[in-house]
Amino acid sequence: MSDLATLRQRRDALTVQRSSGVARVSYDGKTVDYRSVAEIDRAIEALDREIAAAEGRRIVRHVRVTTAKGL
């Protein structure tokens, strides 16, 4: 597992590249090519989970479904 500063640096690089529309990210002399924006999004989410684990916290996502019969 990488240290927290490296994880944040990688996430920042991905975020900048995602917003620019470029699918190539470079950090620490390494280059990674992504095929789509969805793949970049998945990489950002994975880094968010790693950062949260390194900080000792969890990412909790809730999905609430509400239905009605329309009466």
C-alpha positions as CSV (number, residue, x, y, z in Angstrom):
1,M,0.0,0.0,0.0
2,S,1.3,3.5,-0.8
3,D,1.6,6.3,1.6
4,L,-1.2,8.8,2.0
5,A,0.7,11.7,0.2
6,T,1.3,9.4,-2.9
7,L,-2.3,8.3,-3.0
8,R,-3.6,11.9,-2.9
9,Q,-1.1,12.9,-5.6
10,R,-2.3,10.1,-7.8
11,R,-5.9,11.0,-7.2
12,D,-5.3,14.7,-7.9
13,A,-3.5,13.8,-11.2
14,L,-6.5,11.6,-12.2
15,T,-9.0,14.3,-11.3
16,V,-7.2,16.9,-13.4
17,Q,-6.9,14.6,-16.4
18,R,-10.6,13.6,-16.1
19,S,-11.7,17.2,-16.3
20,S,-9.4,17.9,-19.2
21,G,-10.6,15.0,-21.3
22,V,-7.2,13.5,-21.7
23,A,-6.9,9.8,-21.0
24,R,-3.1,9.7,-20.1
25,V,-1.9,10.4,-16.6
26,S,1.7,10.8,-15.5
27,Y,3.0,10.9,-11.9
28,D,6.4,10.0,-10.3
29,G,7.8,9.3,-13.8
30,K,5.1,6.7,-14.6
31,T,2.5,7.0,-17.3
32,V,-0.9,5.2,-17.4
33,D,-3.2,5.2,-20.4
34,Y,-7.0,4.9,-19.7
35,R,-9.5,3.8,-22.3
36,S,-12.5,5.8,-21.1
37,V,-13.7,8.4,-18.6
38,A,-15.6,5.6,-16.9
39,E,-12.3,3.8,-16.3
40,I,-10.8,7.0,-14.8
41,D,-13.8,7.3,-12.6
42,R,-13.4,3.7,-11.3
43,A,-9.7,4.5,-10.6
44,I,-10.6,7.6,-8.7
45,E,-13.2,5.7,-6.6
46,A,-10.6,3.0,-5.9
47,L,-8.1,5.7,-4.7
48,D,-10.8,7.3,-2.6
49,R,-11.3,3.9,-0.8
50,E,-7.5,3.5,-0.3
51,I,-7.2,7.0,1.0
52,A,-10.1,6.4,3.4
53,A,-8.5,3.2,4.6
54,A,-5.2,4.9,5.1
55,E,-6.9,7.6,7.2
56,G,-8.8,5.0,9.2
57,R,-12.2,5.8,8.0
58,R,-14.8,4.1,5.8
59,I,-16.7,5.4,2.8
60,V,-20.4,4.7,3.5
61,R,-22.9,5.0,0.6
62,H,-26.6,4.5,1.2
63,V,-29.2,3.9,-1.4
64,R,-32.7,4.6,-0.3
65,V,-35.6,3.3,-2.4
66,T,-39.1,4.7,-1.9
67,T,-42.1,3.4,-3.7
68,A,-45.8,4.4,-3.6
69,K,-48.9,2.9,-5.2
70,G,-50.1,6.4,-6.3
71,L,-53.3,6.2,-4.3
